[in-house]
Amino acid sequence: MRLFLTALCLLLLGPANSFGQEPVQSVLEDLPSRLKWWDSASDCNECLSAGCSESREAGCGETRSEGCSLTEPTCPLKGISFWEGSSLDFGGSYRARYHHENNMRRAGLTGQDDEFVLHLTRLWLDGKLNDYLGLRAEFMDAASSGEEIRPRGNEVNRTDLYQLYLDVLLADDDGTLTARLGRQEMKYGSARLIMAPNWANRRRSHDGARLMWRDSDWDVDAFWVRPLFRNPDHFTSFDATNHNQQLYGIFSTYKDLNQAKLDLYWLAFDIERGVGADGARYDTFGGRWYGSTDEWLFEFEGGVQLGTNPDDSSHQAGFATLGVGKAFDEICWKPEVWLFYDWASGSSTTGNGFHTYVQRAHYYLGQMDLFGRRNLQDANLRVTVKPTDKLTLVAWYHYFALATQRDVPYNLNMRPFAGLQAGDAGSKDLGHEVDFVLTYQLNEQTQFRLGYAYFWAGRFYDTTPGLPANGNAEFLYSHFQYTF
């Protein structure tokens, strides 16, 4: 199977063919009619499900999402029909991203520098088999070159079967009920808690099942999945199901509000006790209200989390996000300004604070990925301008602080930074970060991006003993991505 997939990859990546990576997240207003019954749960709605269309994420809305065909196929690999009622689309993508990292290689401020290039190649097949069955199969190859330090866990994954699922239409009356079975991405709401992060060179997927209801007022998903197990010592093997973890719950969106929407959800995450690992259970009950009033924009999200901690104590935690923005559509360059405050609880015991799931920290908590969503406060200001239809500039300032000084900062994987224990923090002041991102969308398939970020270390790094570094950090990156 792997030889076949590799041969197919080489064939499609040959000089006579274009190849590429996913475009910016987006939503088509006029999706092909042949996708009408599973489109609201498909990759075509990645932008909507991630919340960027409502909160106007930079670069969203101009291009189509991966796996989504234009109404009239313009490529011989799109709209292929082998029998009456069938329609198959072959697609692919490639991204090359250059990193220059100073004092931040690996996780947090580490005193380590590195310079390297990440490559991500994806090939997929989207199809309608008949009026009741849909299919998606996707192959991925994530690689790194030029690094001096061992790659992060989300940077390399060679020749992997990333998605393989079947959509089955169960009902189509006042609404549609669709079952999705197999290996699949998970993306819900704002994606602060569950998403296959676009930034990661090796995106996350799960094995399991979903039931998806869609009607004029409600979108409701009930799901049960297991995450894939990523073994950093065997990057050339297909990822296997992690039978020690399961994620399940209900995510719903009420759409019949005046210029606003309401998300309501229950998310459960069970971790079984195993060799070298403690067990835990987390139940998050949350909601999100978001929308606009004239040129004013708003987003409020929060939740409480109950369950059992790894030390078998009772788990009580929470998170909250408050955001207010304004769009100046009548002004040159159409500036948009957002002010956000993010909070996630900590604890007097290391590891017992708020537990995120598959978080989208890179977008919300700074481009440098220094902190995970636990024991964290983040007051941030975002300004977006569009000098042209193809050019977008985002400037984003963050001030980070611990939610409680009794706890410590955490990496994206929810592990304590530098192995610290509760009570080690010398200050709540983590520091300041400023991010600049310039995106040029050459056409529907081709994108160029340049990003620069700088972090000024706060008093925490000068007053906490045992840290690997206390200096400032710098991050420069650029990428080219293309999709067909």
FENHUVEN-V537086 format. One record per backbone hydrogen bond with DSSP energy under -0.5 kcal/mol. NH is the residue of the N-H (numbers start at 1). CO is the residue of the C=O. E is the energy in kcal/mol with one decimal. If there is no record, write none. Layout:
BEGIN
nh->(NH & NH)
co->(CO & CO)
e->(E & E)
END
This chain:
BEGIN
nh->(5 & 6 & 7 & 8 & 9 & 10 & 11 & 12 & 13 & 14 & 17 & 21 & 21 & 31 & 35 & 36 & 38 & 39 & 41 & 42 & 45 & 46 & 47 & 49 & 50 & 51 & 52 & 53 & 55 & 57 & 60 & 61 & 68 & 69 & 73 & 78 & 80 & 86 & 87 & 88 & 89 & 90 & 91 & 93 & 94 & 95 & 96 & 97 & 98 & 99 & 100 & 101 & 102 & 103 & 104 & 105 & 107 & 110 & 110 & 114 & 116 & 117 & 118 & 119 & 120 & 121 & 122 & 122 & 123 & 124 & 125 & 126 & 127 & 128 & 129 & 129 & 130 & 134 & 135 & 136 & 137 & 138 & 139 & 140 & 141 & 142 & 143 & 145 & 155 & 156 & 157 & 158 & 160 & 162 & 162 & 163 & 164 & 165 & 166 & 167 & 168 & 169 & 170 & 170 & 171 & 173 & 176 & 177 & 178 & 179 & 180 & 181 & 182 & 183 & 184 & 188 & 191 & 195 & 197 & 201 & 202 & 203 & 206 & 207 & 208 & 209 & 210 & 211 & 212 & 213 & 213 & 214 & 215 & 219 & 220 & 221 & 222 & 223 & 224 & 225 & 226 & 228 & 229 & 230 & 231 & 232 & 234 & 237 & 240 & 242 & 243 & 245 & 246 & 247 & 248 & 249 & 250 & 251 & 252 & 253 & 254 & 255 & 255 & 256 & 257 & 257 & 259 & 260 & 261 & 262 & 263 & 264 & 265 & 266 & 267 & 268 & 269 & 270 & 271 & 272 & 274 & 277 & 280 & 281 & 282 & 283 & 284 & 285 & 285 & 286 & 286 & 287 & 288 & 289 & 290 & 291 & 292 & 293 & 296 & 297 & 298 & 299 & 300 & 301 & 302 & 303 & 304 & 305 & 306 & 307 & 308 & 309 & 312 & 315 & 316 & 317 & 319 & 320 & 321 & 322 & 323 & 324 & 325 & 326 & 327 & 328 & 328 & 329 & 331 & 334 & 336 & 337 & 338 & 339 & 340 & 341 & 342 & 343 & 344 & 345 & 352 & 354 & 356 & 358 & 359 & 360 & 364 & 365 & 369 & 372 & 374 & 375 & 376 & 377 & 378 & 379 & 380 & 380 & 381 & 382 & 383 & 384 & 385 & 386 & 388 & 392 & 393 & 394 & 395 & 396 & 397 & 398 & 399 & 400 & 401 & 402 & 407 & 411 & 414 & 417 & 419 & 420 & 423 & 424 & 430 & 430 & 431 & 432 & 433 & 434 & 435 & 436 & 437 & 438 & 439 & 439 & 440 & 441 & 441 & 442 & 442 & 443 & 447 & 448 & 449 & 450 & 451 & 452 & 453 & 454 & 455 & 456 & 457 & 458 & 460 & 461 & 462 & 462 & 463 & 464 & 465 & 467 & 473 & 474 & 475 & 476 & 477 & 478 & 479 & 480 & 481 & 482 & 483 & 484)
co->(1 & 2 & 3 & 4 & 5 & 6 & 7 & 8 & 9 & 11 & 14 & 93 & 94 & 29 & 32 & 33 & 35 & 35 & 38 & 39 & 42 & 43 & 26 & 45 & 46 & 48 & 47 & 47 & 51 & 52 & 57 & 25 & 65 & 67 & 71 & 75 & 88 & 83 & 128 & 80 & 126 & 77 & 124 & 122 & 482 & 120 & 480 & 118 & 478 & 116 & 476 & 114 & 474 & 101 & 112 & 112 & 105 & 103 & 108 & 101 & 99 & 145 & 97 & 143 & 95 & 141 & 20 & 93 & 139 & 91 & 137 & 89 & 135 & 87 & 127 & 133 & 133 & 167 & 127 & 165 & 125 & 163 & 123 & 160 & 121 & 157 & 119 & 117 & 152 & 152 & 142 & 235 & 140 & 138 & 160 & 138 & 183 & 136 & 181 & 134 & 179 & 132 & 168 & 177 & 177 & 175 & 214 & 171 & 212 & 168 & 210 & 166 & 208 & 164 & 206 & 194 & 188 & 358 & 195 & 154 & 154 & 201 & 184 & 226 & 182 & 224 & 180 & 222 & 178 & 211 & 220 & 176 & 218 & 253 & 213 & 251 & 211 & 249 & 209 & 247 & 207 & 205 & 240 & 228 & 229 & 230 & 231 & 234 & 229 & 227 & 241 & 242 & 270 & 225 & 268 & 223 & 266 & 221 & 264 & 219 & 262 & 217 & 253 & 217 & 255 & 260 & 257 & 257 & 290 & 254 & 288 & 252 & 286 & 250 & 284 & 248 & 282 & 246 & 280 & 244 & 277 & 274 & 271 & 308 & 269 & 306 & 267 & 283 & 304 & 265 & 284 & 302 & 263 & 300 & 261 & 298 & 259 & 296 & 293 & 325 & 291 & 323 & 289 & 321 & 287 & 319 & 285 & 317 & 283 & 315 & 281 & 313 & 309 & 307 & 314 & 305 & 303 & 343 & 301 & 341 & 299 & 339 & 297 & 337 & 295 & 326 & 335 & 327 & 328 & 331 & 384 & 326 & 382 & 324 & 380 & 322 & 378 & 320 & 376 & 318 & 349 & 345 & 354 & 193 & 357 & 191 & 360 & 361 & 366 & 410 & 372 & 345 & 344 & 401 & 342 & 399 & 340 & 378 & 397 & 338 & 395 & 336 & 393 & 333 & 391 & 439 & 385 & 437 & 383 & 435 & 381 & 433 & 379 & 431 & 377 & 428 & 404 & 415 & 411 & 409 & 416 & 417 & 406 & 421 & 400 & 428 & 400 & 456 & 398 & 454 & 396 & 452 & 394 & 450 & 392 & 437 & 448 & 390 & 439 & 440 & 446 & 446 & 481 & 440 & 479 & 438 & 477 & 436 & 475 & 434 & 473 & 432 & 455 & 430 & 429 & 458 & 458 & 459 & 459 & 460 & 463 & 464 & 455 & 102 & 453 & 100 & 451 & 98 & 449 & 96 & 447 & 94 & 445 & 92)
e->(-2.6 & -2.7 & -2.4 & -2.4 & -2.4 & -2.5 & -2.2 & -2.4 & -1.9 & -1.1 & -2.1 & -1.4 & -2.4 & -0.6 & -1.9 & -1.7 & -1.0 & -1.7 & -1.4 & -1.5 & -1.7 & -1.8 & -1.1 & -3.1 & -1.7 & -1.3 & -1.4 & -0.8 & -2.2 & -2.8 & -1.9 & -0.9 & -1.7 & -0.5 & -0.6 & -2.1 & -2.8 & -2.1 & -2.2 & -3.0 & -3.6 & -2.9 & -2.7 & -2.6 & -2.2 & -2.1 & -2.4 & -2.6 & -2.8 & -2.9 & -2.5 & -2.7 & -2.7 & -0.5 & -1.2 & -1.9 & -0.7 & -0.6 & -0.9 & -2.2 & -1.8 & -2.5 & -3.0 & -2.8 & -2.4 & -2.6 & -0.6 & -2.5 & -2.3 & -2.6 & -2.8 & -2.7 & -2.5 & -2.9 & -0.6 & -2.3 & -1.3 & -2.5 & -2.5 & -2.1 & -2.1 & -3.0 & -3.2 & -2.8 & -2.4 & -2.5 & -2.8 & -2.4 & -1.6 & -0.6 & -2.2 & -1.0 & -3.2 & -1.4 & -1.0 & -1.5 & -2.0 & -2.3 & -2.4 & -2.7 & -2.7 & -2.7 & -0.6 & -3.1 & -1.4 & -2.6 & -2.7 & -2.1 & -2.4 & -2.6 & -2.7 & -2.4 & -2.6 & -2.0 & -3.1 & -1.8 & -2.0 & -1.1 & -1.0 & -0.9 & -2.3 & -0.6 & -3.1 & -2.9 & -1.6 & -2.8 & -2.2 & -2.9 & -3.1 & -0.5 & -3.3 & -2.3 & -2.4 & -1.9 & -2.4 & -3.1 & -2.4 & -2.2 & -2.4 & -3.1 & -2.9 & -1.3 & -4.1 & -0.6 & -0.7 & -0.7 & -1.8 & -1.4 & -0.9 & -2.7 & -1.0 & -1.2 & -2.0 & -3.2 & -2.3 & -1.9 & -2.1 & -2.7 & -2.6 & -2.7 & -3.2 & -3.3 & -0.6 & -0.6 & -1.2 & -0.8 & -0.8 & -1.1 & -2.5 & -2.0 & -3.3 & -2.4 & -2.4 & -2.6 & -2.5 & -3.4 & -2.5 & -2.7 & -3.1 & -3.0 & -1.7 & -1.7 & -2.3 & -2.2 & -2.3 & -3.1 & -3.2 & -0.5 & -2.6 & -2.3 & -0.6 & -2.2 & -2.2 & -2.7 & -2.0 & -2.1 & -2.5 & -2.8 & -2.4 & -3.0 & -2.2 & -2.3 & -2.6 & -2.5 & -2.1 & -2.2 & -2.1 & -2.9 & -2.6 & -1.1 & -2.1 & -2.9 & -2.2 & -2.7 & -0.5 & -2.5 & -2.0 & -2.5 & -3.5 & -2.2 & -2.2 & -2.1 & -3.0 & -2.4 & -2.9 & -0.5 & -2.9 & -0.9 & -1.2 & -2.3 & -2.2 & -2.4 & -2.7 & -2.5 & -2.8 & -2.1 & -2.6 & -2.5 & -2.3 & -2.5 & -2.0 & -2.2 & -0.6 & -1.4 & -0.9 & -0.6 & -1.3 & -3.5 & -1.2 & -2.6 & -2.0 & -1.6 & -1.8 & -3.0 & -2.5 & -2.0 & -2.3 & -0.6 & -2.1 & -2.7 & -2.9 & -2.6 & -2.4 & -3.1 & -0.9 & -2.5 & -2.7 & -2.5 & -2.7 & -2.6 & -2.8 & -3.1 & -2.1 & -2.9 & -2.1 & -2.4 & -1.2 & -2.7 & -1.9 & -2.7 & -1.7 & -1.9 & -1.2 & -2.2 & -1.3 & -0.9 & -1.7 & -1.8 & -2.4 & -2.1 & -3.0 & -2.7 & -2.4 & -3.1 & -2.9 & -0.5 & -3.1 & -3.0 & -0.5 & -1.1 & -0.9 & -1.4 & -2.5 & -2.5 & -2.2 & -2.5 & -3.1 & -2.5 & -2.7 & -2.0 & -2.7 & -2.9 & -0.7 & -2.9 & -2.8 & -1.2 & -0.5 & -0.7 & -2.0 & -1.2 & -0.6 & -0.7 & -2.0 & -1.7 & -2.6 & -2.3 & -2.5 & -1.5 & -2.3 & -2.2 & -2.3 & -2.3 & -1.1 & -2.4)
END
